[in-house]
């Protein structure tokens, strides 16, 4: 039996506490920020695109954060604490002055800060969790996060259904959640990021050298780009599809939250521990291909049918894929990168996630005005399936390597 070290115990404790706040923020980013923009502030397509893309600015900025954090020689958790505290002020400003420009700017700042700390978290996981149990520990924290997201989705949907004017209190609650996350993450035991050559003498983009030298990274990033653009195009359109009267549904906020947060979250609660075990034991690329197919089916089904049964079934499939997808997205670099370069690898990964995360929502909201939303769903499902084909050679190579070893 493995006995966790003190660093493991503390990281696991405070990551679970942080996950309470993260669940509330997930409900904001996946549903409520767009819903408030549509129903309360009557936002235009450009504003909705900014909200959907806002968090990805933080992902882009990770390329600059990692070398700056390394040069500062401060513990990674302390840097993350400061960043999340800044994010909390964004939600506070949006709650205090809820005009559309301030709302968009404040929400974008908050979500950018949430995503900016991801490489620092991955560094903490890599340093404090042993490889064979990393998926186990992270998946347990994710269960808490998803459970809170489901509860927040249900409660928030009821609140906004009762009176859309209560959105200011919701924004204040999101700000408080980020402040709590700032406190929790600051108590994780971390060292400064390794001060290697690429972090001290070169531009932030020097980390891109790994794309040239690491074939596995190159292929995986290509597949993730194709899949990610397709998935991130359709995620914000889920709320648009259910909320906007032009599509014939115009559901109440509570029912929108049911299909976009509550049902997928409940499925994730059940399946996330299973995916955690599979991540620790399964061929990673085989796991990624299975997840991609789940995303493709869930995406196509959601926009083809408008019945409650169809939406419910698609939400279940999407939740099953999302249960493993977030875990794989957060931890996959720890399987392939050298330990001293894990933050750099993650910054490359998050940077390209940010690129597609900014492109995809703008593309989605522009295309949806001229292309049937069901057609877009089918095309994006095809893109996700095609991304799986890119990973087949890597899956076979990993199996051959494991057999030889």
Secondary structure in CASP SS format (residue, H / E / C, confidence):
PFRMAT SS
TARGET T0000
AUTHOR 0000-0000-0000
METHOD secondary structure of the structure
MODEL  1
X C 1.00
X C 1.00
X C 1.00
X C 1.00
X C 1.00
X H 1.00
X H 1.00
X H 1.00
X H 1.00
X H 1.00
X H 1.00
X H 1.00
X H 1.00
X H 1.00
X H 1.00
X H 1.00
X H 1.00
X H 1.00
X H 1.00
X H 1.00
X H 1.00
X H 1.00
X H 1.00
X H 1.00
X H 1.00
X H 1.00
X H 1.00
X H 1.00
X H 1.00
X H 1.00
X H 1.00
X H 1.00
X H 1.00
X H 1.00
X H 1.00
X H 1.00
X H 1.00
X H 1.00
X H 1.00
X C 1.00
X C 1.00
X C 1.00
X C 1.00
X C 1.00
X H 1.00
X H 1.00
X H 1.00
X H 1.00
X H 1.00
X H 1.00
X H 1.00
X H 1.00
X H 1.00
X H 1.00
X H 1.00
X H 1.00
X H 1.00
X H 1.00
X H 1.00
X H 1.00
X H 1.00
X H 1.00
X H 1.00
X H 1.00
X H 1.00
X H 1.00
X H 1.00
X H 1.00
X H 1.00
X H 1.00
X H 1.00
X H 1.00
X C 1.00
X C 1.00
X C 1.00
X H 1.00
X H 1.00
X H 1.00
X H 1.00
X H 1.00
X H 1.00
X H 1.00
X H 1.00
X H 1.00
X H 1.00
X H 1.00
X H 1.00
X H 1.00
X H 1.00
X H 1.00
X H 1.00
X H 1.00
X H 1.00
X H 1.00
X H 1.00
X H 1.00
X C 1.00
X C 1.00
X C 1.00
X H 1.00
X H 1.00
X H 1.00
X H 1.00
X H 1.00
X H 1.00
X H 1.00
X H 1.00
X H 1.00
X H 1.00
X H 1.00
X H 1.00
X H 1.00
X H 1.00
X H 1.00
X H 1.00
X H 1.00
X C 1.00
X H 1.00
X H 1.00
X H 1.00
X H 1.00
X H 1.00
X H 1.00
X H 1.00
X H 1.00
X H 1.00
X H 1.00
X H 1.00
X C 1.00
X C 1.00
X H 1.00
X H 1.00
X H 1.00
X H 1.00
X H 1.00
X H 1.00
X H 1.00
X H 1.00
X H 1.00
X H 1.00
X H 1.00
X H 1.00
X H 1.00
X H 1.00
X H 1.00
X H 1.00
X H 1.00
X H 1.00
X H 1.00
X H 1.00
X H 1.00
X H 1.00
X H 1.00
X H 1.00
X H 1.00
X H 1.00
X H 1.00
X H 1.00
X H 1.00
X H 1.00
X H 1.00
X H 1.00
X C 1.00
X H 1.00
X H 1.00
X H 1.00
X H 1.00
X H 1.00
X H 1.00
X H 1.00
X H 1.00
X H 1.00
X H 1.00
X H 1.00
X H 1.00
X H 1.00
X H 1.00
X H 1.00
X H 1.00
X H 1.00
X H 1.00
X H 1.00
X H 1.00
X H 1.00
X H 1.00
X C 1.00
X C 1.00
X C 1.00
X C 1.00
X C 1.00
X C 1.00
X C 1.00
X C 1.00
X C 1.00
X C 1.00
X C 1.00
X H 1.00
X H 1.00
X H 1.00
X H 1.00
X C 1.00
X C 1.00
X C 1.00
X H 1.00
X H 1.00
X H 1.00
X H 1.00
X H 1.00
X H 1.00
X H 1.00
X H 1.00
X H 1.00
X H 1.00
X C 1.00
X H 1.00
X H 1.00
X H 1.00
X H 1.00
X H 1.00
X H 1.00
X H 1.00
X H 1.00
X H 1.00
X H 1.00
X H 1.00
X H 1.00
X H 1.00
X H 1.00
X H 1.00
X H 1.00
X H 1.00
X H 1.00
X H 1.00
X H 1.00
X H 1.00
X H 1.00
X H 1.00
X H 1.00
X H 1.00
X H 1.00
X H 1.00
X H 1.00
X H 1.00
X C 1.00
X H 1.00
X H 1.00
X H 1.00
X C 1.00
X C 1.00
X C 1.00
X C 1.00
X C 1.00
X H 1.00
X H 1.00
X H 1.00
X H 1.00
X H 1.00
X H 1.00
X H 1.00
X H 1.00
X H 1.00
X H 1.00
X H 1.00
X H 1.00
X H 1.00
X H 1.00
X H 1.00
X H 1.00
X H 1.00
X H 1.00
X H 1.00
X H 1.00
X H 1.00
X H 1.00
X H 1.00
X H 1.00
X H 1.00
X H 1.00
X H 1.00
X H 1.00
X H 1.00
X C 1.00
X C 1.00
X H 1.00
X H 1.00
X H 1.00
X H 1.00
X H 1.00
X H 1.00
X H 1.00
X H 1.00
X H 1.00
X H 1.00
X H 1.00
X H 1.00
X H 1.00
X H 1.00
X H 1.00
X H 1.00
X H 1.00
X H 1.00
X H 1.00
X H 1.00
X H 1.00
X C 1.00
X C 1.00
X C 1.00
X H 1.00
X H 1.00
X H 1.00
X H 1.00
X H 1.00
X H 1.00
X H 1.00
X H 1.00
X H 1.00
X H 1.00
X H 1.00
X H 1.00
X H 1.00
X H 1.00
X H 1.00
X H 1.00
X H 1.00
X H 1.00
X H 1.00
X H 1.00
X H 1.00
X H 1.00
X H 1.00
X H 1.00
X C 1.00
X H 1.00
X H 1.00
X H 1.00
X H 1.00
X C 1.00
X C 1.00
X H 1.00
X H 1.00
X H 1.00
X H 1.00
X H 1.00
X H 1.00
X H 1.00
X H 1.00
X H 1.00
X H 1.00
X H 1.00
X H 1.00
X H 1.00
X H 1.00
X H 1.00
X H 1.00
X H 1.00
X H 1.00
X H 1.00
X H 1.00
X H 1.00
X H 1.00
X H 1.00
X H 1.00
X H 1.00
X H 1.00
X H 1.00
X H 1.00
X H 1.00
X C 1.00
X C 1.00
X C 1.00
X C 1.00
X C 1.00
X H 1.00
X H 1.00
X H 1.00
X H 1.00
X H 1.00
X H 1.00
X H 1.00
X H 1.00
X H 1.00
X H 1.00
X H 1.00
X H 1.00
X H 1.00
X H 1.00
X H 1.00
X H 1.00
X H 1.00
X H 1.00
X H 1.00
X H 1.00
X H 1.00
X H 1.00
X H 1.00
X H 1.00
X H 1.00
X H 1.00
X H 1.00
X H 1.00
X H 1.00
X H 1.00
X H 1.00
X H 1.00
X C 1.00
END
